[in-house]
Amino acid sequence: MSLRIISDKVSKFLMVMAAVWSFILTFIILADIIGRSVFNDPVNGVSEIVANSIVIIVFLQAGYAIRSRSMLNADFLVSRFPVWAQRAALAFGYVLGAAFFALVIWGGWQLAIDSWTGGEFEGEGALRVPAWPTRFIILIGSALAIANYLIMAYLDVMRPGVAGGTAEDADDFRSAPRH
């Protein structure tokens, strides 16, 4: 099995996990709202759970967003460039994206380890949420994002014949037509 197929399957799985967690999170928030409004007794720790969950959801879906070409892409100017310049711009964008997530890993690795070993928690009072899962999911999501940027660079820059996203190479990912 190729790295592209493995990355695609992992990206889709993490996207589904993020969607399921988002769905569950709506019920947690709803319970807090009903508890606060009707019973004057909010659910403890909802703000901490929601704050960590938003970060988790974003990083679980980052790899899928990159691979499905759903990241912000303003190509109104680049589409007017010659093909070689378009490929250069794509390569530059992919390298910048990979570099950004590499910096996230570089800057967050020690924080994740310290969070694990030090028993870091978010919140005070009745419910304290461990911070280490969020920190490690940021690292995992960033590593997948780097892999997907490199895969996209290979597909779009090194193999220009499939830059538009054929069904075989897109593997059912939504792909925007390239100009």
C-alpha positions as CSV (number, residue, x, y, z in Angstrom):
1,M,0.0,0.0,0.0
2,S,1.4,3.4,-1.0
3,L,2.1,6.3,1.4
4,R,-0.6,8.3,-0.5
5,I,-3.3,5.6,0.2
6,I,-2.3,5.3,3.8
7,S,-2.4,9.0,4.3
8,D,-5.7,9.3,2.6
9,K,-7.3,6.6,4.8
10,V,-5.8,8.1,8.0
11,S,-7.0,11.6,6.9
12,K,-10.5,10.4,6.2
13,F,-10.6,8.4,9.5
14,L,-9.5,11.4,11.6
15,M,-12.0,13.6,9.8
16,V,-14.8,11.2,10.7
17,M,-13.6,11.1,14.3
18,A,-13.6,14.9,14.4
19,A,-17.1,15.0,13.0
20,V,-18.3,12.4,15.6
21,W,-16.7,14.4,18.4
22,S,-18.4,17.6,17.1
23,F,-21.7,15.8,17.1
24,I,-21.2,14.6,20.7
25,L,-20.0,18.1,21.7
26,T,-23.3,19.6,20.6
27,F,-25.1,17.4,23.2
28,I,-22.6,18.4,25.9
29,I,-23.2,22.1,25.1
30,L,-27.0,21.6,24.9
31,A,-26.9,19.9,28.3
32,D,-25.0,22.8,29.7
33,I,-27.5,25.3,28.2
34,I,-30.5,23.4,29.5
35,G,-28.9,22.9,32.9
36,R,-28.0,26.6,33.1
37,S,-31.4,27.9,31.9
38,V,-33.9,25.5,33.3
39,F,-32.3,24.2,36.5
40,N,-29.9,27.0,37.2
41,D,-27.2,24.3,37.5
42,P,-24.7,24.3,34.6
43,V,-22.7,21.2,33.7
44,N,-19.2,21.6,35.2
45,G,-16.2,21.9,32.9
46,V,-18.1,22.5,29.6
47,S,-16.0,25.5,28.8
48,E,-12.7,23.6,29.3
49,I,-14.0,20.6,27.2
50,V,-15.2,22.9,24.4
51,A,-11.9,25.0,24.4
52,N,-9.8,21.8,24.0
53,S,-12.3,20.2,21.6
54,I,-12.1,23.0,19.1
55,V,-8.4,22.7,18.9
56,I,-8.6,18.9,18.6
57,I,-11.3,19.1,15.9
58,V,-9.2,21.6,13.8
59,F,-6.1,19.5,13.9
60,L,-7.9,16.2,13.3
61,Q,-9.4,17.7,10.1
62,A,-6.3,19.6,8.9
63,G,-4.9,16.6,6.9
64,Y,-8.2,16.0,5.2
65,A,-8.6,19.6,4.3
66,I,-5.2,19.7,2.7
67,R,-5.6,16.5,0.8
68,S,-9.1,17.3,-0.4
69,R,-7.8,20.7,-1.6
70,S,-10.2,22.5,0.8
71,M,-7.5,24.8,2.2
72,L,-7.8,28.5,1.4
73,N,-6.5,28.9,-2.2
74,A,-6.6,32.3,-3.9
75,D,-5.4,31.5,-7.4
76,F,-6.9,34.4,-9.3
77,L,-3.4,35.7,-10.0
78,V,-1.5,32.5,-10.2
79,S,-3.9,31.1,-12.8
80,R,-2.7,33.7,-15.2
81,F,0.9,32.6,-14.9
82,P,2.6,30.2,-17.4
83,V,2.5,26.5,-16.4
84,W,6.0,26.5,-15.1
85,A,5.3,29.5,-12.8
86,Q,2.1,27.9,-11.6
87,R,4.0,24.7,-10.6
88,A,6.6,26.9,-8.9
89,A,3.9,28.7,-7.0
90,L,2.3,25.4,-6.0
91,A,5.6,24.1,-4.8
92,F,6.3,27.2,-2.8
93,G,2.9,27.1,-1.2
94,Y,3.2,23.4,-0.3
95,V,6.7,24.0,1.1
96,L,5.4,26.9,3.2
97,G,2.5,24.8,4.4
98,A,4.8,21.9,5.4
99,A,7.2,24.3,7.0
100,F,4.4,25.9,9.1
101,F,3.3,22.5,10.4
102,A,6.9,21.5,11.0
103,L,7.3,24.6,13.2
104,V,4.2,23.6,15.1
105,I,5.7,20.2,15.8
106,W,9.1,21.7,16.7
107,G,7.5,24.3,19.0
108,G,5.0,21.9,20.6
109,W,6.9,18.7,21.1
110,Q,8.5,19.6,24.4
111,L,5.2,21.2,25.6
112,A,3.4,17.9,24.9
113,I,6.0,15.8,26.8
114,D,6.0,18.2,29.7
115,S,2.2,18.2,29.8
116,W,2.2,14.4,29.9
117,T,4.9,14.0,32.5
118,G,3.8,17.0,34.6
119,G,0.1,16.1,34.7
120,E,-1.0,19.4,33.2
121,F,-4.8,20.1,33.5
122,E,-7.1,22.8,32.2
123,G,-9.7,24.2,34.5
124,E,-10.2,24.6,38.2
125,G,-12.8,23.2,40.5
126,A,-15.2,20.3,39.9
127,L,-13.8,19.2,36.5
128,R,-10.2,19.4,35.4
129,V,-9.5,18.3,31.8
130,P,-6.1,16.8,31.0
131,A,-4.2,19.0,28.5
132,W,-1.8,16.3,27.1
133,P,-4.3,14.7,24.7
134,T,-4.9,18.1,23.0
135,R,-1.1,18.7,22.8
136,F,-0.4,15.3,21.2
137,I,-3.3,15.6,18.8
138,I,-1.8,18.9,17.6
139,L,1.4,17.0,16.9
140,I,-0.3,14.1,15.1
141,G,-2.4,16.4,13.0
142,S,0.6,18.5,12.1
143,A,2.6,15.4,11.1
144,L,-0.3,14.3,8.8
145,A,-0.6,17.8,7.4
146,I,3.1,17.7,6.5
147,A,2.7,14.3,4.8
148,N,-0.3,15.5,2.9
149,Y,1.5,18.7,1.7
150,L,4.4,16.6,0.5
151,I,2.0,14.2,-1.3
152,M,0.2,17.1,-2.9
153,A,3.5,18.6,-4.0
154,Y,4.4,15.3,-5.6
155,L,1.0,15.0,-7.3
156,D,0.7,18.6,-8.5
157,V,4.3,19.6,-9.1
158,M,6.3,16.5,-9.9
159,R,3.6,14.7,-11.9
160,P,1.8,17.5,-13.7
161,G,-0.3,15.1,-15.8
162,V,-2.4,14.3,-12.7
163,A,-2.5,17.8,-11.3
164,G,-6.2,18.2,-12.1
165,G,-6.9,15.2,-9.8
166,T,-7.8,12.0,-11.7
167,A,-10.1,9.6,-10.0
168,E,-7.3,7.2,-9.4
169,D,-4.9,9.6,-7.8
170,A,-7.5,11.6,-6.0
171,D,-8.9,8.4,-4.4
172,D,-12.4,9.9,-4.1
173,F,-11.1,13.2,-2.7
174,R,-12.8,16.3,-3.9
175,S,-10.3,18.0,-6.2
176,A,-10.6,21.5,-7.7
177,P,-9.6,21.8,-11.3
178,R,-6.2,23.3,-12.0
179,H,-5.9,26.1,-14.4
